[in-house]
Amino acid sequence: MWDRWSVEFYDFLKPPPSLGEGMLGGFGDLHDRAARNGAQHGTPVLVTVSGFADPGVNLFFRVSPMKGRGARTWKRYAYTLVVWLNFLRVFGKGWREATARDVEAFKDWRLTDVRNDDRIKAVSFDTDRAALNTFYTWAWGKYGVQNPVSGVALASSSGGRSRQGVGPGGERRDGFRPAGSRGRQVKWMLRAPFEQWRDIGLRGYGFDGLRRAGWSGPNEDRDAVFVDGLYGTGLRLQEWGSVLDVEIPRSAGGRLPRAWLAAACVKGAKEGRWYRIPRAVLREIEGYADPLEGSRTQAVRRAQRRGTYERISYKRVVRGYNARNRLLYLESGGSLSVDVLGPDERRLLFRRTASGLEPLALWLSPNGMPKKFEGWEDTFTAANERIQRVWAQAGGEGLVPLWCRPHMCRHSFALKWYSLLSTVWQPQLDGFTEQELLDIREMFGGVWYALSLMLGHVDPSTTRETYLEPFTALQVDYLMELLDSEETQAVEVLIRTVAEQGGRTLTGVARPGAHVQMGGRA
């Protein structure tokens, strides 16, 4: 078998492997050695089956521009490079000898080659494209290696009189970017279909609204409150999936109590921010963490009886927390800001109780260990699969028009608050001329700035470019005319109108055989 590439990741939160005595023992502590060479927790290491590691490739993840990226970006780019290196090895080439023709062949193999059973969608290939372009742009400056990705773009844009490689606005189009890819795939769910998805997929109900006989959902309270929290807070999966129980407000005063999102959990941010948690979600969290009946407490007790927490290496035991300055006080002495603790470190925080150690992480697996935020993707997948089974058992045909992905909750949060913010913003327009209204509508800064703060975007233009599309055909005054009844009903009317005209929002599912109203694309 040929020498295939694979990837491993440094895990500084586990003891380093023992090298024993002899020649290998002279390397000393592998974690210390790796840190001196620029590795961090989560840094990828690409190696072959025989143990060969290319220093030129692995250095890429230890220096700028990759050193400041998050662990998820490292992982995605590392997997892309592994696939790319293995692709080149089939043809007896290394990454330094790759040409634009190789890049084109790689693109065709990943997307269209019928001999490849692991083909991917065009939107997924966008990450491959970004990874290779970033890697070779860095390699050009470091080693003088020609960037074959830019060679594809140049070849595509040199079409003479033809407009190959030219976008609709006259700009040059990246020839390596698949024609079928979109910069963003944005979909929304109204509250009613979201609750239907949650109840059927996670709580054992059917399309008739009745709980299925024989349903067993030991994690039902945890899963339900988690997805309700995503939908109600607008946080990303990594952000909501990494919260500590001490970061959740204890008092449910007000409709939307405020909570702090730590900097180390925020995507691409250097500082934390405030966000709001719906009061109903806080009540659900209280039920999940109930000391007598909550499934979280039951998971903790099982782990304590097995001695699971005592055996964990590198754990930190916390003796107290100051919510005002967000400092954790450690049994070993000193304090630690929650803002510097990333998702992996948070899984190693414990407090000492009368029953034994207990995690500070809010979301726990059935074995009592803090749940990795990536694992929630599997929860959504399982819920979607169950809904499909229930749909088929009830006589439905084809794919059920009801599904959800984690980021759809964030998009739905943005859609709801766009509607609410617009109702606040509209009265300020009274007295303006038609031209002034057009100018304001063109800018529309107030709503987008407020929405960008709620979503944690640094630049409001990011919010506007991502979420504006379904509203481009609707005038603001027309939107406001819909809001003439009770707030909740008005928002639903507005969003339903947008759904029908925009074609990206799931608006509800009837039982099989009945009429299904859909605004979303399959």
N, C-alpha and C positions, 0 to 999 in steps of 0.2 A: 504493500500500500504506500502511496506517495505521502510525502511529509506535509500533512495538512496543518493549516494555521488555526489557532483557537485563541481565546482571550480569557484571562483571569483578572480579578480586581483586588487591590490591596484592601484588607480589612483590618484596620488598626484597633478595632474594638474586640478582637479576639487575640489570644496569645499567639505569637509567631511560631511556626513549626520548628521543632528541635532538629538541629543539624548533627547532633551527636559530637563525637570526638573525631580526631583525624584531620584530614585536609579540609573538609567542609566546615569543621568547627572553627577554623580560622576566620570565617566570614563574620563571626560575632552575631549580635542581635539583628535579624533581618529587617525588623521594623525601623530600627535606628539607622541602619545602612540605607534603606529605601528613602527615609525622610531626608537624609543628607543629600541624596541624589534628586531631590525635588518631588518625590511622590507624596501624595496625600491619601487620606482615607477615601477609597473609591476610585483611585487612579487605575486605569486599565494597564495591563501588561500583555502584549501580543507575543505568543510563542508558538513554535511548531510542535508536532507530536514528539519529535526527537529531542526537544528541549532548546532549539535554537531561538534566540531572541534578537531582533534587529534593533540596535540602539537608535538608528535614525528614525524608525517608526515610533518607538516608545517615548523618545524625547518629546515628540509632538504634544503629548498629553501633560507634560510637566512644565512647559514654558508658555508664554503668551503666543497666540490668543486663547489657548485652551485652558491655561492654568486657572483663570477666573471663572470658567464655566461651571455649571452645576453637574452633579453626579449623573443625572439622567441624560444630559447631553454627552458626557463622556461615554456612557454605556452605548447610546445609540450610534455615535460616530465610530466607536471601537468595533461594533458588530458590522458596520458598513465596510470598514477597512479589512476586516477578516474575510468577508465575502469577496471583496475586490482582490485581495492578495491570493486567495485560493483560485479565483477566476484566472488571474494572470499566470499562476503556476501551471495550470492545465496546458498553457501554450508555451511553457518554458521561459517565462519572463519574470523579471522583478519589477517592483514599483518604479524604479528609477528609469527603466527603459520604456515605460508605457507611452503610447502615442494617442493622438486624437481618434485614430481608427479603433484602437483598443477600447476607448471610452464609448464610442458608438456601439461597438459589439457588446459591451457590458450592458448598455442601456437596452438594446434589443433582447438580450438574454434575460434580463430581469423582468421585462414587460411583456414580450410577445413570443419568444421562442417556444414552440410547442413541445420541445424536448425537455423543457424545464418545468417540473411539477411544482416548483416553489415560486411561481411568478407572483408579482405584487402589483398593487394598483398604482396608477400614475401619481396619486397624491402621496403615497408612501415613498415613491422614488424621489420626491422632492428632498427628503432628508438625505438620501444617498448622494444626491447631487451637491447639496450644501456641504456634506462631510468631505467629499473628495475635493471640492473646490477649495475649502478651507485648508485642508491638508497640503495640497500642492502649492497653494499660494504661500504658505509658510515654508515649504520645502524649497521653493524658488529663492526666497531670501536667505535661507540657511545654507543650502547646498548647491544652488544654481541649477536645480532640476526643472526642466521645462514643465509648465502646467498643461497637461493634455486636455483638461476640461475647458480652459480658455481657447484651446485650439478648435474644439467643437463649435464654440460660440462664434469664432471668427469665420469658420468654414460656412456656417449657416447664414451669416449676415453678408456674405460676398456673393449675392445672387444676381449681380448685374442689374438689368432692368426689372427683373422679377422682384417681388416684395417678400421673398422668403427671408425669414428672420426679422421681419419688421412688424411691430405690434400695431394695434388699432390706432394708437395715438401718434404713430410715426417713429416710436422709439425702437431701438434694437431689442430683439427678443433673444433670450438665452437659448441657444440651439440645443443645449443639453437638458433643458427643462421639458418634460413631456407635454405634448399639446393638450392632453386631457386633464392635466392637473389644475387645481385651483389653489390660489394662495391661502384660502381659508374655507373650511367646510362648516357652515354655521346652520344649526337647526334648533328649534325651540319646541317646548311643550307647554300647553296651557295647564292650569292647576288641576282641572278635572281629569284629563288623561294621565297626568303624572301620578295622581293618587290611585287611579285605576291600575297603572303599571306597577306601582309599589304594592298594592294589595294583592294582585294576582301573582306577581313574580316573587314577592318576598314574604307574603303573609298567608298564602294558601287559599286565596279566594278564587272563584270562577268568574266568568263573564256575566253570570246571573247575579253577582253580588253576594253569593253564599259561600261560606268556607267549605272547602272540599273535605269529604270524609277521610279520615286517616292521616290528615295533615300533621306533620311533625316539624316544628320550626324552632329548635332550641336557641337560635340566634335571631329570632324574629324581632325582638325589641331593639337589639343592637343595629341590625341592618336597616330597619324602618327609620329609626332616628338618624342614622348616618345619612341616608339619602334625603330625608327631610331637611337635614342641616345643610347639605350641599345646595339644595333648591332654595332654601331660605336665606343663606348667607352670601351666595355667589362666590364662595372660595373655590380655589382649585383643589384637585384631589390631594395633592401633596400637602397643601396648607391645612385643610380640614382633617385629613387623615393623620396629622402629626401633633394635634393639640394635646396638652396635658390637662388633667382634671383640675389643677390649680388655676389654670387660665380661663376656666369657664365661670362666668359670674354666678355667685351664690344666690343673689337676690334677683328675683324675676320682676322687679318693679319696672313699670313702663312696658310698652308693647315691644320695643326693640332695644333691650339692654346692650350696652357696649362691651366689647371684649378686645383684647390686644392680640395681634398676630405677630409673632416673633420674626425678626429679620431673617434668621437663618432658614426659615421655612418658606419665605416668600420667593417666588420665582424671579430671579434676576435683580433683586432689590438689595440695597445696602443698609436699609433701616426698616423697622417694623411699621405697622399702621393699625389704626383702629378699624373695627368692623362691627356690624350689628347682628345679633342673634335673635330671631323671633321668640317671643315668650313661650309659644307652644312647643318649640324645639327644646327649650330649657326644661320644660315639664317632662318631655319625653326622656331627656338625659337623666333627670332625677329618677324616673322609673327604671331605666336601664341600670343605673348605679345604685338602686335601692339596696340598703344593707341586709334586707331580709329576703326579697323576692327577685331582685334584678339579676339578669344573666351574667353581668359583669362580676358581681360579688360571688356567684357560684363558680365562675371560672377561676377566680383568685383562690377560693378555698380549695379547689381541686389541686391547683398548682402548689399551694402551701403544704397540703398533706403529702404530696410527692417529693417535697424538697426541691422543686424546680428552680426557684429563685436563688436559693443558697448556692447552687452549683454554677451560677452565671459568672463568667470572668469579667473583670473590668467594670463591674456595676458601681454606681455611686448611690450611697444612702443619704437621703435628704432628711434633715431634722426640722426644717421650717421653711416658710416661703413668705416674702414680703411683697404683697401685691402692688404696693405703691411704687417701689423702685424695681420691681420684677426681678428680685434676687432670690436664689435658692441658697440656703445655708446647709453645708455638708457636715455629716458626722465627723469626717476626717479633718475638719477645720476649713475656714475660708468660706467664700461665697462664689456663686456662679450666676451670671445673668442668663435668663432664658433666651435672650435675643441671640446668643452665640451658639445655641444648641441646635444642631440640625436634626433631621428626622431619625438618623441612625443612633445618635447619642441619646436622644430622648427615650429610646427603647431600653436604656440601661439605667434609668432613674427609678429609685425605689424609696419608700418610706417604711419605717419600722412601726408595726402595730402590735396589739396584744395577741393577734393570731399569727404573726410572722411578717415577713416582708410583703409589700404590695406595690405594684407598678404605679407610677404617676401618669403613664400614658392612659388616655381615656379609652381608646378602642383596643379591645383584647380579643385574641383568638380563643376558641373553646378550651385550649390547653393552658390558658392563663397568660400566655406570652403576649406582649404588645404586638399588634397586627401591623405588618408592613403596609405602607399606603398603597404600594403597587398591587397588593393582593385584592384591593377593592375592585379592580378591573374584573377579576374572576367572579366577584359577587354580581356585578352587572351582567356579565355574560350568562351566568347560571339563571338569573332572573329572566332574561330574554328567552333563553331556551325553554324554561318552564312555561312561559306565556305561549310560546309556539306549540308546545305539547297540549296545553289546555285548549287552545284554539282548534287544533286538529281533532281532539277528543270530542269537542262540542259540535263538530261538523263543519268547521271552517275550512276553506280551500286556500291553498297557496300560503304565502308568507303572511303572517298576521301584521296588520298595519299599526302595531303598537310596540315600540321598543325605546330604549333609553341608553345613552352612554354618559359617563360622568360629566363631560364638558357641556352636554346639553343642559344640565342643571344650571350651569353658570350663564349660558346664553339666555336661558329662560328668565333668570334673575334680572339680566340686563334689559330684556324686553319689558318686563313688568315695571321696572323702575323708570325706564324711558317714558312709559305711559303716564306714570304718576308724576314725574318731574315736569312733563309737558303741561299737565293741568295746573301746576303751580306757576309755570312760566307764562302761560297764555294771557292772564289778566294784565301783565305788564306791557302788552302790545297795544292796548287801547289808546287811541289818539294819534297813532302813527299813520303816515300816508301810505298808499299802496307800494310806492317805491321803497320807502323805508322798511315796510314789512318784508319786501323781497330781499332787501339787504340783510335784514336780521335773520330771515330764514336761511339765507346763504351761509351766514356765519353760525347761527344756532349755538353759539358758544356756551351759553349758560347751562343748558341741559347736558351737553357733552362733557363739560368740565366737571359738573357734579357727578355724573355717571362714572367718569374716569376715576374720581376719588373713591367711589364705592367699589369699583372693580380692582383698584390698586394699579392702574396704568399710570406710568410717569407722564406720558404725553396724551392729551385728549384726542389728538388725531388718530392714535391707535384705536381708541374706542369707537370713534366715528367711522373709520374705514372698515372696522370689523362688523359693526352692528347697524350701519346706516342702510344697507341695501334694501331691506323690505319696505322702507319708508320713502324711497325716492319718488314713487309715483303718487304719493298722497300729500296734499297740502296740509299745513298745520291747522288752518281754520276748519278744514273738513274733519280732521281728526278730533278737534275739540267739540264739534257739533254732536259727535257720538256720545259725549260724556254729559248726559243730561239726567242721569238717575243716580242711584246709590253707588258709592265708589267702587265696590267690588264688582257689581254688575257692569258698570261703565267700563272698567278696565278690560273685562272679558269681551265686551262688545268691540272695543278698539282693537284688541289683540286678534280677535276672530276675523275682523275685516282685513287686518294686515296678513293674517294667515292665508285667507282665501286669495288675496292678490299676490302675495309673495311666494306661495307654494313651498314653504320650508318648515311650516309649523304643524305638529301633530295636534289635531283638534278633537280627538275622541274616537272611541271604537264601540260600535254596537255589538251585540252578541251575533255569532255567525248566522247568516241568513237574513239579517236586518240590514238596513241602509247604513253604510259607513261613511262618515264625513271626514275627509282627509285633506289637509293642506300641505302635508309633508311629502318629501320625495323618498322613495325607497332606495 
